[in-house]
Amino acid sequence: MKHAKRLQSLMLGLSVTAASIPAWAADTAATAAGTYAAATGGTGGPVAGELNLQPPATRIASEIYDLHTWMMLVCLVIFVAVFGVMFYSIFKHRKSLGHKPATFHESTTVEIAWTVVPFLIVIGMALPATRTVVGMKDTSNADITIKVTGMQWKWGYDYLKGEGEGISFLSNLSTPRAQVGAPGFEPTEKRGDNYLMEVDNDVVVPVHKKIRIVTTANDVIHSWSIPAFGVKQDAIPGFVRDAWFKAEHTGTYRGYCSELCGKEHAFMPIVVKVVTDAEYKVWVDGKKKEMAALADDPSKTWTIDELKTKGEKVYTTNCVVCHQANGKGVPGTFAPLDGSETVNGPKAEQINVLLHGKKSGKFSAEMPAWKQLSDTDIAAVITYTRNSWSNKAAENIVQPAEVVAARK
């Protein structure tokens, strides 16, 4: 009974100590995170040698940072207390000092204590965590809504609501392949500071505005993740999920697809640029003018050379990863376009494949739909493939108007 009372007192003391941790732990974590964020310019990207979470750039991310620190401290206190009592008991009550084993069956007080105290500790950990999780799911009253579509292997963005509504673009890895290298070969170019963390089209949002992210996917499961925002949301084909963030600092924030999605999974970076309201207005105006300039009149009749030139750029941006620059594809995985029956056959079938996709046959990867491309881009890339490599299609040119008709 003497030992039982001592253990009860120790465990009650542990509960008091644990209850007093959150306030100063949260303040310490917030201060450290704020100082670190200021030191790094609020960029929110990974830092070499850093062992902790990335500096938080949103309120939710700060809460996650504080929870992480608080949970670690609770675990540390429990670890020290439990093993401290255990080693003390072993050392002070060892047989060499003449101690005899105690003979008793149970202690109701101790059993109640080791049930109640862990329960209180779990409640103390669960309440703030639940509050944060509920806050993470509250996507109401967003200032801007952006649809994010994951695809092998790039991201598509559509601004659905708020300032910038109607803006749409694809975001591809912009790190040159020469920096990446190939299996068994060293890269031929020096790798830059943002190696595999840079894209050709950044997502741009205004600071201090609530941004709702609606995620889905064209092919397999992807995951849109920005650690500095405390956001990680799966993008699942056929489903719509959502998350949100409100950046507290301007800067450039980087993340990756966080769900294994295929051989180019490592080449799906995410870059979000947070700017001031004035800078955002300028970006929106410029992006809309750029889109207007690229919106070709589908009734225009193009020459075959014009379509081939444009189609080569579309193919390099969107198709070369799977079908390869030589059109040979990947044996057993991605279908070749060089010598393909579809490419050399009636053009209506190839238009249909690009608009609606194609289920896999003898190849393990199916062809996703590419409806997000413009009518001109689809016409151009089809014309390019029908006139490239060894292909000699009888119907060797497709006009945008034919694609428009096929969409109906």
C-alpha positions in Angstrom: 0.0 0.0 0.0 2.9 2.3 0.7 4.2 1.9 -2.9 0.7 2.2 -4.2 0.3 5.6 -2.5 3.7 6.8 -3.8 2.8 5.7 -7.4 -0.6 7.4 -7.1 1.0 10.7 -5.9 3.5 10.5 -8.8 0.8 9.9 -11.4 -1.3 12.8 -10.1 1.7 15.0 -10.2 2.3 14.0 -13.8 -1.3 15.0 -14.7 -0.8 18.4 -13.2 2.5 18.9 -15.0 1.0 17.8 -18.3 -2.0 20.2 -17.8 0.4 23.1 -17.4 2.3 22.5 -20.6 0.1 23.7 -23.5 0.2 27.4 -22.8 4.0 27.8 -22.7 4.5 25.1 -25.3 2.2 26.8 -27.8 3.8 30.2 -27.2 7.3 28.8 -27.7 6.4 27.0 -30.9 4.6 30.0 -32.3 7.5 32.3 -31.4 10.1 29.9 -32.9 8.0 29.4 -36.1 7.4 33.1 -36.5 11.1 33.9 -36.1 12.1 31.1 -38.5 9.5 32.3 -41.1 10.9 35.8 -40.9 14.4 34.6 -41.3 13.6 32.6 -44.4 11.5 35.4 -45.9 8.3 33.4 -45.5 9.0 31.3 -48.6 7.5 28.2 -47.0 9.8 25.8 -48.9 11.9 23.0 -47.5 15.2 24.1 -45.9 18.4 22.0 -45.9 19.2 20.5 -42.5 15.9 21.5 -41.0 14.5 18.8 -38.7 11.2 20.4 -37.6 8.0 21.2 -39.6 8.2 23.9 -42.2 7.5 27.5 -41.0 3.7 27.9 -40.9 2.2 30.5 -43.3 -1.4 30.1 -42.2 -3.3 30.0 -38.9 -4.2 26.3 -39.4 -0.5 25.4 -40.1 0.5 27.3 -36.9 -2.0 25.3 -34.9 -0.6 22.1 -36.4 2.9 23.2 -35.4 1.8 24.0 -31.9 -0.1 20.6 -31.6 3.0 18.8 -32.8 5.1 20.5 -30.2 2.6 19.9 -27.4 2.1 16.2 -28.3 5.9 15.7 -28.4 6.3 17.3 -24.9 3.4 15.2 -23.5 5.1 12.0 -24.8 8.4 13.2 -23.4 7.0 13.8 -20.0 5.2 10.4 -20.0 8.4 8.7 -21.2 10.6 10.3 -18.5 8.0 9.6 -15.7 7.3 6.0 -16.6 10.9 4.9 -17.2 12.1 7.1 -14.3 9.8 5.2 -11.9 10.7 1.9 -13.4 14.5 2.4 -13.2 14.2 3.9 -9.8 12.3 0.9 -8.5 14.7 -1.5 -10.1 17.8 0.3 -8.7 16.5 1.0 -5.2 14.7 -2.3 -4.6 17.2 -4.8 -6.0 17.8 -8.1 -4.4 21.5 -7.2 -3.6 20.2 -4.6 -1.1 18.2 -7.2 0.7 14.8 -6.3 -0.5 12.2 -9.1 -0.6 9.5 -9.3 -3.3 6.2 -7.9 -2.1 3.2 -10.3 -2.0 0.0 -8.5 -2.9 -2.8 -9.1 -5.3 -4.1 -5.7 -6.4 -4.6 -2.0 -5.5 -7.9 -0.4 -6.4 -6.4 3.1 -6.0 -3.6 2.4 -8.4 -5.9 0.8 -10.9 -8.2 3.8 -10.8 -5.3 6.2 -11.1 -3.7 4.5 -14.1 -7.1 4.5 -15.8 -8.2 8.0 -15.0 -4.9 9.8 -15.5 -4.2 8.5 -19.1 -7.9 9.3 -19.9 -7.4 12.9 -18.8 -4.2 13.1 -20.8 -5.9 11.8 -23.9 -8.8 14.3 -23.5 -6.2 17.1 -23.1 -4.6 16.0 -26.3 -7.8 15.3 -28.2 -9.7 18.6 -27.6 -7.2 21.0 -29.3 -6.6 18.5 -32.1 -10.4 18.1 -32.7 -10.7 21.9 -32.8 -8.0 22.1 -35.4 -9.4 19.3 -37.6 -12.8 20.9 -37.6 -11.3 24.2 -38.6 -9.4 22.5 -41.4 -12.7 21.2 -42.9 -14.5 24.6 -42.7 -14.4 25.7 -46.4 -17.3 28.1 -46.1 -17.3 31.8 -47.1 -14.2 31.4 -49.3 -13.1 34.6 -51.2 -11.7 32.5 -54.2 -12.4 28.9 -55.2 -9.9 27.1 -57.4 -10.5 23.6 -58.9 -7.4 21.5 -58.9 -7.2 18.5 -61.2 -4.4 16.0 -60.8 -3.3 14.1 -63.9 -0.3 12.0 -64.9 1.9 14.0 -64.4 0.9 17.6 -64.0 -1.8 19.8 -62.4 -4.7 21.6 -63.9 -6.1 24.8 -62.3 -9.5 26.4 -62.9 -10.5 29.6 -61.0 -14.2 28.9 -60.4 -15.3 31.8 -58.1 -14.0 35.1 -56.9 -11.6 37.5 -58.6 -9.9 35.7 -61.4 -13.0 33.6 -62.2 -12.5 32.0 -65.7 -8.7 31.7 -65.5 -7.6 28.2 -66.4 -4.1 26.7 -67.1 -1.9 23.6 -66.7 1.1 23.6 -64.5 4.1 21.4 -65.5 7.5 20.8 -64.0 9.9 23.3 -65.5 13.2 21.8 -64.3 15.0 20.8 -67.6 15.3 17.0 -68.1 19.0 17.6 -68.6 19.2 18.3 -64.9 17.4 15.1 -64.0 19.4 12.7 -66.0 18.3 9.1 -66.8 18.7 5.7 -65.2 22.4 4.9 -65.4 23.4 8.4 -66.6 24.5 11.5 -64.8 22.6 14.8 -65.4 24.3 16.9 -68.1 23.3 20.3 -66.5 24.0 21.7 -63.0 21.0 21.4 -60.8 19.4 24.7 -59.8 18.3 25.8 -56.3 14.7 24.8 -57.0 15.5 21.5 -58.6 12.2 19.5 -59.1 10.4 22.3 -57.2 9.6 24.7 -60.0 6.8 24.9 -62.6 6.0 26.8 -65.7 2.7 28.2 -64.3 2.5 29.2 -60.6 -0.8 29.3 -58.8 -1.2 33.0 -57.8 -3.5 34.0 -54.9 -3.9 37.2 -52.8 -2.6 37.4 -49.2 -5.1 37.4 -46.3 -7.9 35.9 -48.5 -9.6 32.6 -47.9 -8.8 30.2 -50.8 -10.9 27.1 -51.3 -9.3 24.3 -53.1 -11.6 21.7 -54.8 -9.6 18.6 -55.8 -10.3 15.8 -58.3 -8.3 13.8 -60.8 -8.4 12.6 -64.4 -6.7 9.2 -64.0 -5.4 7.9 -60.7 -5.3 9.2 -57.1 -3.1 12.3 -56.6 -2.7 14.5 -53.5 -2.3 18.3 -53.5 -0.1 19.3 -50.6 1.6 22.5 -49.3 3.2 21.8 -45.9 3.5 25.5 -45.1 -0.3 25.9 -45.5 -1.1 22.8 -43.5 -3.0 21.5 -46.5 -2.9 17.9 -47.9 -6.0 16.9 -49.8 -6.3 13.8 -52.0 -7.5 14.2 -55.6 -9.6 11.2 -56.5 -11.1 10.3 -59.9 -14.8 10.7 -59.9 -14.9 12.4 -56.5 -14.7 16.1 -55.4 -12.9 16.9 -52.2 -12.0 20.3 -50.8 -9.7 22.1 -48.4 -8.7 25.7 -47.8 -6.0 28.1 -46.7 -5.5 31.7 -45.9 -1.8 32.8 -46.3 -0.6 35.3 -43.7 2.6 36.2 -45.6 3.4 36.9 -49.2 6.0 34.7 -50.8 6.4 31.5 -52.8 5.3 28.2 -51.2 6.2 24.8 -52.6 4.8 21.3 -52.3 4.4 18.0 -54.1 1.9 15.4 -55.1 1.8 13.3 -51.9 0.2 10.2 -53.3 2.2 7.7 -55.3 0.7 8.1 -58.8 3.1 6.5 -61.3 6.6 6.6 -62.6 6.6 10.5 -62.9 5.2 11.0 -59.3 8.4 12.8 -58.3 7.9 15.3 -61.1 4.6 16.9 -59.9 5.6 19.9 -57.9 3.1 22.5 -56.7 4.1 26.2 -56.5 1.8 28.8 -55.0 2.7 32.4 -55.2 1.1 34.7 -52.6 1.0 38.3 -53.5 -0.6 41.6 -52.4 -4.1 42.6 -53.6 -2.7 45.1 -56.1 -0.2 42.5 -57.5 -3.0 39.9 -57.8 -5.2 42.3 -59.8 -2.3 42.9 -62.2 -1.8 39.1 -62.6 -5.5 38.5 -63.2 -5.6 41.1 -65.9 -2.5 39.8 -67.6 -3.6 36.2 -67.4 -7.0 37.0 -68.9 -5.4 38.9 -71.8 -3.0 36.0 -72.3 -5.9 33.5 -72.4 -7.8 35.7 -74.8 -4.8 35.8 -77.1 -4.5 32.1 -77.0 -8.1 31.4 -77.6 -8.0 30.8 -81.4 -11.1 31.1 -83.5 -12.2 27.5 -84.1 -13.7 28.5 -87.4 -10.3 29.5 -88.8 -8.8 27.1 -91.4 -5.2 26.3 -90.6 -2.5 25.1 -93.0 -0.9 21.7 -92.3 2.4 23.3 -91.5 0.9 25.7 -89.0 -0.9 22.8 -87.2 2.2 20.6 -87.2 4.3 23.4 -85.7 1.7 24.1 -83.0 1.1 20.4 -82.5 4.7 19.7 -81.8 4.6 22.2 -78.9 1.4 20.7 -77.5 2.8 17.1 -77.8 6.1 18.1 -76.0 4.2 19.7 -73.2 1.5 17.1 -72.7 2.2 13.8 -74.4 6.0 13.2 -74.5 6.2 11.8 -71.0 4.0 8.8 -71.8 4.4 8.3 -75.6 8.1 9.5 -75.7 9.6 12.0 -78.1 10.0 9.3 -80.8 6.4 8.1 -80.5 7.4 4.6 -79.4 5.6 4.7 -76.0 6.7 2.4 -73.2 6.3 -1.3 -74.0 3.5 -2.9 -72.0 2.6 0.4 -70.4 1.9 3.2 -72.8 0.8 2.7 -76.4 3.1 3.7 -79.2 1.9 6.4 -81.6 4.4 5.6 -84.3 2.7 3.0 -86.5 -0.5 3.1 -84.4 -3.7 1.9 -86.1 -5.6 4.7 -84.4 -3.2 7.4 -85.6 -3.1 6.1 -89.1 -6.8 5.2 -89.3 -9.9 7.5 -89.5 -9.3 10.8 -87.8 -12.7 10.7 -86.1 -11.5 7.8 -83.9 -8.4 9.7 -82.7 -10.5 12.8 -82.0 -12.8 10.7 -79.9 -9.9 9.2 -78.0 -8.5 12.6 -77.0 -11.9 13.9 -76.0 -13.1 10.9 -74.1 -10.1 8.8 -73.3 -9.6 5.1 -73.9 -9.7 2.1 -71.6 -6.5 0.0 -71.5 -6.3 -3.0 -73.7 -3.0 -4.8 -73.9 -1.3 -1.8 -72.3 -1.5 -1.4 -68.5 -2.1 2.4 -68.6 -5.3 3.8 -70.0 -5.4 7.0 -72.1 -7.1 9.8 -70.1 -9.4 12.3 -71.7 -7.9 15.6 -72.7 -11.0 17.8 -72.9 -9.2 20.6 -71.1 -7.1 21.3 -74.2 -8.5 23.8 -76.6 -10.0 22.7 -79.9 -7.1 24.1 -81.7 -4.6 22.3 -79.5 -6.3 19.0 -80.0 -6.5 19.5 -83.8 -2.9 20.5 -83.9 -1.5 17.6 -81.8 -3.5 15.1 -83.9 -2.2 16.6 -87.1 1.3 16.5 -85.7 1.1 12.8 -84.8 -0.4 11.8 -88.1 2.5 13.4 -90.0 5.4 12.4 -87.7 7.8 9.4 -87.5 6.7 6.6 -89.9 3.0 7.6 -89.9 1.4 8.3 -93.2 -2.2 8.7 -92.5 -4.6 9.2 -95.4 -6.5 11.8 -93.4 -3.5 13.7 -92.3 -5.0 17.0 -91.2 -7.6 17.9 -88.6 -9.2 21.4 -88.3 -10.4 22.9 -85.0 -13.9 23.0 -86.3 -13.9 19.2 -86.5 -13.0 19.0 -82.9 -15.8 21.5 -82.0 -18.3 19.3 -83.9 -17.0 16.1 -82.1 -17.6 17.8 -78.7 -21.3 18.2 -79.3 
